[in-house]
Amino acid sequence: MTITVLYFASFQETAGMDSETMERPASLTALYENLKKKYQFKFQLAHIRVAVDGVFVSWQHEVNDGSEVAFIPPVSGG
C-alpha cells in the first residue's frame, strides 16, 4: 500500500523533488518525522500544515492507500 507525498516551496527545494511514492505510514506525524530526518527539514509540526487528497486535515487524520499527502511550510509575502 502506497501514498504519494507532494513537496512545495522550501520542502521541494530541500528534498530535491516535487513528489515521491512511499509506503503508507502509520500516521501523518510519523511520516513527517521520518521525512524530517531523511531530508533535514527544519520546521516543527506546529509550524506547518498538512493536506490529504487536497484538503487540509489534522495530524490525526488517517491516510488511506493511494492518498496524496502534502506538507505546506510557512510562507511569507509582501
MIROPA-841202 format. One record per residue (C-alpha): residue number from 1; chain; x, y, z. Coordinates in steps of 0.1 Angstrom, whole numbers. Each point is the difference from the previous one (the first is absolute). Layout:
// MIROPA-841202
[NUM,'A',[X,Y,Z]];
...
// end
This chain:
// MIROPA-841202
[1,'A',[0,0,0]];
[2,'A',[15,33,-11]];
[3,'A',[-6,37,2]];
[4,'A',[14,30,-19]];
[5,'A',[17,28,19]];
[6,'A',[-1,34,-17]];
[7,'A',[27,26,9]];
[8,'A',[-5,37,-4]];
[9,'A',[22,31,6]];
[10,'A',[29,-6,23]];
[11,'A',[-9,-37,4]];
[12,'A',[3,-4,-38]];
[13,'A',[34,18,1]];
[14,'A',[13,-21,29]];
[15,'A',[-12,-34,-13]];
[16,'A',[11,8,-35]];
[17,'A',[-32,-12,-15]];
[18,'A',[-37,9,-2]];
[19,'A',[-14,-34,9]];
[20,'A',[8,-36,10]];
[21,'A',[-19,-32,5]];
[22,'A',[5,-19,32]];
[23,'A',[-16,-25,23]];
[24,'A',[-31,11,18]];
[25,'A',[11,12,35]];
[26,'A',[-15,-8,34]];
[27,'A',[-8,36,4]];
[28,'A',[5,35,-15]];
[29,'A',[22,9,29]];
[30,'A',[22,-31,-5]];
[31,'A',[2,8,-37]];
[32,'A',[11,36,6]];
[33,'A',[25,-10,27]];
[34,'A',[16,-26,-23]];
[35,'A',[2,25,-29]];
[36,'A',[14,26,23]];
[37,'A',[29,-23,10]];
[38,'A',[5,-11,-36]];
[39,'A',[1,34,-16]];
[40,'A',[9,22,30]];
[41,'A',[-32,20,-2]];
[42,'A',[3,29,25]];
[43,'A',[-36,6,10]];
[44,'A',[-18,-15,30]];
[45,'A',[-35,-15,-3]];
[46,'A',[-16,31,16]];
[47,'A',[13,22,-28]];
[48,'A',[-12,-19,-31]];
[49,'A',[-34,-10,-14]];
[50,'A',[-8,-35,-14]];
[51,'A',[-25,-8,-28]];
[52,'A',[-12,-34,-11]];
[53,'A',[-16,-3,-34]];
[54,'A',[-2,38,-4]];
[55,'A',[-16,7,33]];
[56,'A',[16,15,31]];
[57,'A',[-3,-25,29]];
[58,'A',[11,-5,36]];
[59,'A',[32,-20,8]];
[60,'A',[-23,-28,13]];
[61,'A',[-16,-5,-34]];
[62,'A',[2,-36,-14]];
[63,'A',[19,-5,-32]];
[64,'A',[-15,-24,-25]];
[65,'A',[18,-20,-27]];
[66,'A',[5,21,-31]];
[67,'A',[-4,34,19]];
[68,'A',[20,31,-9]];
[69,'A',[16,16,30]];
[70,'A',[13,36,-1]];
[71,'A',[20,18,26]];
[72,'A',[-4,38,-2]];
[73,'A',[28,20,16]];
[74,'A',[-6,35,14]];
[75,'A',[4,26,-27]];
[76,'A',[4,38,2]];
[77,'A',[-8,25,-26]];
[78,'A',[0,37,-5]];
// end
